[in-house]
Amino acid sequence: MRSILMLLALLVALPVEAAPDWQEKLAAAMADPARPDDHRARDANRLPRETLAFFQFDDELRVLELFPGTGWYTRLLAPVLAEKGKLYAALSTNRLARAQPDAPALASVEILDVSAELEPTDRDGIYHLGALSFWVEDLDLVLTFRNVHNLDAEGRANLNEAVFEALRPGGLYGVIDHTRRHMEPDAPANRRRADPVQVIAETLAAGFEFVGYSDLHYRPVDGLNLEVGEQGVTGRTDRFTLLFRKPEA
């Protein structure tokens, strides 16, 4: 009994490691009363704290978010980076630009004026992205969430090349997308899914190093056979989570 009590006393005396400063800021951003309810409802599924930790995020980084959409991640990243870091957004930023004047959480975001052609292809929902530049350099981290599937092969290559040029040596590139079976032929059901093996191969071909894979967004309930918007799987899709690095000079 005495030894047990001594062990308990030792455990109590051990210092509790505080959460990183950026995680406290993220928690505050997630709890912001002005945050839309539909954004808040997705927290448990999207796991922003765990996801950003895997991507080696910190509040002092210069970060670029691609295809921000309605700004689900943007509204979390911007307040965290506002004081010590910097958040840029690029590509399909129209909705973000419209929301920015009325959303204090988005005030610090710099929307990049990227002259890039995004043109429909003969496949429904798949677009060709022309050659482009983000006109920023030495970024620490570039992130894209569920967007790679929207581009054709040449568009993905152009995007990877532009990301590579924008990152500093050693900079990181985080990619999340809906999982598609490896080498599965194109079909309406997999239109908004991406083959993770193909994504890795294409990103390595652009000059990146593969850092790692996380199963944070592994969802065994997803049989990978339904279109991601269908009722049986929407909000519960399996998503691959990949991290790449631009090699050190």
N, C-alpha and C positions, 0 to 999 in steps of 0.2 A: 504494500500500500504506500509506504514511504517513497519508494522509487517512482511509483506512478505519479504521486503528488509533485515530486521533484521534476519529472518530465513535463507535467502540465505547467508548472511554474516557468520552466525554460521556454516552452512554446509561447506562453503569454508575453514573456519578456522580449521575444524576437521582434525586431522592427517590422512593421507592415509596409510593404513597398507601395508607395503612392502611384496612382494611375498617371501615365504621362499627361503633360499639360494639354496636349491636343485632344485627348480623350475627354477631359473635363469640358473643354470648349465644344466638342462635338455633342456631348450630352446636353449642354445648354441650347445648342442649335436645334437638336431634336425636340426639346421641350418648349421651344418658342411658341407662345400662344398664337402668333400670326401664321404659323405653318399650316398649310392646308390639311384638312382632315384626311383626304384621300392619300396624301403623302405619308402621314403618320401611320395609317393603316397598313402600310407595306414594310414597316421597320422590321418586324419579326421575320419576314420572308427574305428581305434583302440584306440584313445583317451589316449595316454600314460600318460599325466599329470594328468588327472582325475582318471585314473585307479590306478596309483601309490599312489595318495593321499588317495584313498579308502583303499589301502593296508597299510596305515600308514608308507609309505616309508620316509626315510631321508638319507642324504648323509654321515652319520656317522655309518651306519649299516653294519653288516657283512651279506651278502646276497648270497644265492645259487639259481641259475636258473637251472631248470631241462629241459632236452631235448631242448637245445637252437636252434636247427635247423640251419638256415642260419644266425642267430644272429640278428634278427630284434630288439628285446628288448636288447640284449647284447650290441649292439653298442650305446644304449642310457644309459643303466645302468652303464657301465664301466667308462666312463668319469666323471659321477656324483660322483661315489664312489672312484675314484682314489686317491684323496687327503686325505680324512678322514676315509673312510670306506674300504670295501673289497668286491669284487665280485668273486664268485666261479661259475663254470659251471660243470655239470655232466650229463652223459647218452646221448648217440648219439651225441657226440661232434666232430665227424670227420670233418664235413664241417667247423665248427668253428676253429678247429686246423689248417686246410689248409688256412683259410683266415687270421689268426692272424698275421703271419709275415709281411703281406703287408697292414695291417690296424692299424694305430697308435691308433685309438679309442679302439682297443681290447688289447692293450699292457699290461694293468694291470690285465687282467682276469687270474685267476688261474684255469686251467682245471684239475679237479680231476680224478685220475686214479682209477676208480671204476670197480672192477671185478664183473660184473653182467651179467648173461646170459639172453639175449633177444632173445627168440626163437619163430618162427611162430607157430600158432595153426591151427586147422582145419577150422577156420573162416578167410576168406581172410582179410588181413590187421590188424588182432588182434594178439598181441604177449603176450607171457608169460615172465614175469620178475621174475627171481629167487631172493632168499634172498640176501640182499646186505647191505653194510655200506658205507657211504660217507667219513668216516675217518676224519671228522671234528666235532667239538663240539661247543656248545654255540652260534649257529647262531641266528641272530635276526629275519631273514625273509627268507622263502623259497617260490619260485614262480614257477608256471608251467602254460603255456599258450597253451591251445588246445592240450593237450597230453593224458589226462586220458582216452579218448575214445579208444586209441590204445592198451590198456592193458586188459587182462582177469581179472576175479575177484581176483584170487590169486595174480596176478601181482600187482594189485592195492593195495591189503592188504600189500604186501611186501614193496611197495613204501611208503605207509603211515607209516609203522613201522619205516623205515629208516629215513624218514623226522622227525618223532617224536623224535628219538634218537639224531638227529643232532641239534635240536633246543634247545636253553636255556629255562628254565622255563619262561613262559610268552612270548616266541617267537611266531611269526605269520606265517601262511601258507596260501598263496593266490592261488586260483584255478580258472581258466577260461576255459570253453570248450563249444563246440557247443551243443545246447539244443536238447534233445530227449524227446518225450512224456513219461510220467511216466508209467512204467510197459508195455511198448510197446514191442511186441515180436521182436526178431532179424530179420532183413531184410537187403537186399543190400542198401536200401535207407537210413537206419539209422546207417550204419556201423561206420561212423565217427562222431557219436553223442553220448552224455552221458546223462543219466537220473539224473538231479540235486538232486532229492530226494534220489536216491540210493547213489550218491556221498556223500551227507551229512551224511547218515546213516553209510556208511562205514568209513568215516573219524572220526565220533564220536566214532565208535567201536574201533578205534585205540588209543583212549584216549584223543582226542582233544575236546575243547569246541568250540561251534559255536558262532562266533562274529557277523556276519551279511551277508546280501545279498545286492548287488547293481544292479539296472536296467540300468546301463550305457550302456550295450551292448544289451539291449532289442531291437529286430527288428521285429515289427509287420508284415512286408512284408514277413517274413519267415513263411511259413505254417507248418514247421517241417516235411514235407513230401518228401523232395528232398535230394538226396545225396549232401553233402556240396560242392562238386566240380562241380556240374551242373551249366550251364550258368545262369539259372534263379535265382540262390541263392548265387553263389560263391561271396565272399566279402560282402555279406549282411546277413549272417546267424545270427540267434538269439544265443547269448552266455550268459550263466549264469556266474556270478561273485561272488565268495564265499570267505569268510575270516574265518579262524579258529585260535585258540590259544592253545598252549601247557599250561596246567594249571600251575600256580605258585606252587613252591615246598611247 
